[in-house]
Amino acid sequence: MLNFKKLLNLDWKKILIIVIPSVFVVTACIIIALIAAKKNATVGNEQTTDANVVDVFSPVTLDPNEKIPVLSGIASEGLIFRSLGDGNATLCGIGTCTDTYIVVPVLTENGEIVTQIAENAFLGCKTITGIEIHSRIEKIGEYAFYTSTLKSVVINSKISEIGNFAFAGCSDLLGISVDAANILFCDVDGVLYSKDKTALICYPSGKISEICFIDKAVTTISKMAFYDCINLKSIKYNGTSSEWTAIVKGDCNTSLSSITIAYYVSTPDDK
């Protein structure tokens, strides 16, 4: 049984002097721990919210001078990407994507910026008909769309490199369009040229027109520029036969050997 007599004889003053500060210390520690836990939970929620909100349509700035481009539609899913190790990534292939019109996402799932389309990325792909290449992509690799079913493509203002044969052999390709702000490339009636129009880079294999007009300013016709052009029947060249012969023509321009070349010195009425 509890001995009340002994309890009454205890020095409660000393006990309280020891116990009360201890209670305050323990209480303070509990309060501090609760505040810290609440703060961590708030930060965690904010990070989760940011991760969910950041997508290709949010006005997040990737660098001090440029915002994320706004896409025309929902970014395609299932595409294959490869990290470049510097915060950027390259689009490597169709993967499990079933879209016929590919909308390249600006960011991968890991938050890296898609800046390239790799060589062979859509080589021989028979499901793709079009692709939206956003303004952060700067490079298209060799054979990127070679012999695919691509019908149209727009080269954005930032693309500075297009690999050899990137669009060669695309029998459905009707035309190539280039943003007027691009400083290295341009298009003339859907045909891809260098900006100064001295190099004809690619005549779309599926272009409907039977005639291609070429100005004598052209000094180079790239490899495979005229490869398997199914509708092309003639070239009208604004120069002489000797000037045409002087043009440096790359290999595998198969269609040039099966069409007629006509020469003129002024703009024809039927152009």
C-alpha angles and dihedrals in degrees: 000000000000111000103223091181092063091045091054091051093054118110096246092176092064091043092053091048088058100037102045096057089045091054091050091050093049091046092050091050091051092050092049091049091051092050092049092049091050092049092051091049090051092050091048091052092049092051092048091050092049092050090053095045099046107093138129092284099051119100093241116149114230093189135003093269108036137050128211109281116248112239124217092235145357113314115254118256131215097040119141120243135183124207116238090201097239101083090280133098140196128227106238107177154332094275111172094334112131098187115120090200107051118212104193110219117235092222132035121225087266091057096252120143115246104230103156145041106217127231112274090011094141099010109157092355108162099189103057119093102164142004135204109218107195124217097262093065110098105170138047113192131224116287089004093149100010112160091349124139092252111149103183140006137183119212108215127223095259101053107115101167132045114179124226116283092005091146101017120132095016096142092187095050107118099179148338120232124199127200108247090230093064108112098201107039140039139169131233113197090336095312117123116238138166112264093259090048093234093116123054103206107176137003105198109248093221098044107140098219116098093207130062118197114209125187121221089241086081111101100166136043109194126231111282091003088134101033120153095335099183100197103031114112105161146012122217108205122197095220145046131298091253092051089051091051090051092060111107106239122195126223126279097031087144097166093059090069095056103046136071124253118215124189130211137164101212137038108287119233092234095056 
